């Protein structure tokens, strides 16, 4: 049975993958991040107010492990301006450092391998 679950939420599309190995899950996450970043940035969204691209989430890529209570979880939000915001934790999130896909994936590796 797979130990790691990768969820990619790209706009309204959701894809889920399972991996036995953390490295394989992280490689797939990095490929997903790079695929989203390769697309052009989003524009400003107008609703009741204007939302700048840096305030919008273009895609969310998250890896979680096994566990009933508080499984190890880390991910990254690709913002509308193609910047990255890495995090750890499922419900209560804490930021992790990294400005590039490689840096964020390495921070995710450190968090998930504990």
Rosetta blueprint (number, residue, H / E / L):
1 X L
2 X L
3 X L
4 X E
5 X E
6 X E
7 X E
8 X E
9 X E
10 X E
11 X L
12 X L
13 X E
14 X E
15 X E
16 X E
17 X E
18 X E
19 X E
20 X L
21 X L
22 X H
23 X H
24 X H
25 X H
26 X H
27 X H
28 X H
29 X H
30 X H
31 X H
32 X H
33 X H
34 X H
35 X H
36 X H
37 X H
38 X L
39 X L
40 X L
41 X L
42 X L
43 X L
44 X L
45 X E
46 X E
47 X L
48 X L
49 X L
50 X E
51 X E
52 X L
53 X H
54 X H
55 X H
56 X L
57 X E
58 X E
59 X E
60 X E
61 X E
62 X E
63 X E
64 X E
65 X L
66 X L
67 X L
68 X L
69 X L
70 X L
71 X L
72 X L
73 X E
74 X E
75 X E
76 X E
77 X E
78 X E
79 X E
80 X L
81 X L
82 X L
83 X L
84 X E
85 X E
86 X E
87 X E
88 X E
89 X L
90 X L
91 X L
92 X L
93 X L
94 X E
95 X E
96 X E
97 X L
98 X L
99 X L
100 X L
101 X H
102 X H
103 X H
104 X H
105 X H
106 X H
107 X H
108 X H
109 X H
110 X H
111 X H
112 X H
113 X L
114 X L
